[in-house]
Amino acid sequence: MSEATTERKSSDWLWFLISTAICLTLLVLAPEYFWLALPAVLTFFVRALGVI
């Protein structure tokens, strides 16, 4: 695995964790809007797994 790929995966995992925290915060504070963060959570999760 190249260094650039490893760096991208690390970045994707970081963005996944940040977007998950945002999604959970929205779920607690404004439940009607938590779905706005779901595309970012799912996209970065799938990218971090290397599916896309």
C-alpha positions as CSV (number, residue, x, y, z in Angstrom):
1,M,0.0,0.0,0.0
2,S,1.5,3.3,-1.0
3,E,2.0,6.2,1.4
4,A,-0.6,8.4,-0.4
5,T,-3.2,5.7,0.0
6,T,-2.5,5.2,3.7
7,E,-2.7,9.0,4.2
8,R,-6.0,9.1,2.4
9,K,-7.4,6.3,4.5
10,S,-6.3,8.0,7.7
11,S,-8.0,11.2,6.5
12,D,-11.2,9.3,5.6
13,W,-11.3,7.7,9.0
14,L,-10.8,11.1,10.7
15,W,-13.6,12.7,8.6
16,F,-15.8,9.7,9.4
17,L,-15.3,10.2,13.1
18,I,-15.9,13.9,12.9
19,S,-19.1,13.5,10.8
20,T,-20.3,10.8,13.1
21,A,-19.9,13.2,16.1
22,I,-21.8,15.9,14.2
23,C,-24.5,13.4,13.4
24,L,-24.9,12.3,17.0
25,T,-24.8,15.9,18.2
26,L,-27.6,16.8,15.8
27,L,-29.5,13.7,16.9
28,V,-29.4,14.9,20.5
29,L,-29.9,18.7,19.9
30,A,-32.1,18.7,16.8
31,P,-33.4,15.2,16.0
32,E,-35.4,16.5,13.0
33,Y,-32.1,17.5,11.3
34,F,-29.7,14.6,12.1
35,W,-30.3,13.1,8.6
36,L,-28.5,16.1,7.1
37,A,-25.2,14.6,8.3
38,L,-25.9,11.1,7.2
39,P,-24.5,11.4,3.6
40,A,-21.1,12.5,5.0
41,V,-21.0,9.7,7.6
42,L,-21.8,7.0,5.1
43,T,-19.6,8.4,2.3
44,F,-16.5,8.7,4.5
45,F,-17.2,5.3,6.1
46,V,-17.4,3.6,2.7
47,R,-14.3,5.5,1.5
48,A,-12.3,4.5,4.6
49,L,-13.2,0.8,4.1
50,G,-11.9,1.1,0.5
51,V,-15.2,0.2,-1.2
52,I,-15.1,3.3,-3.4
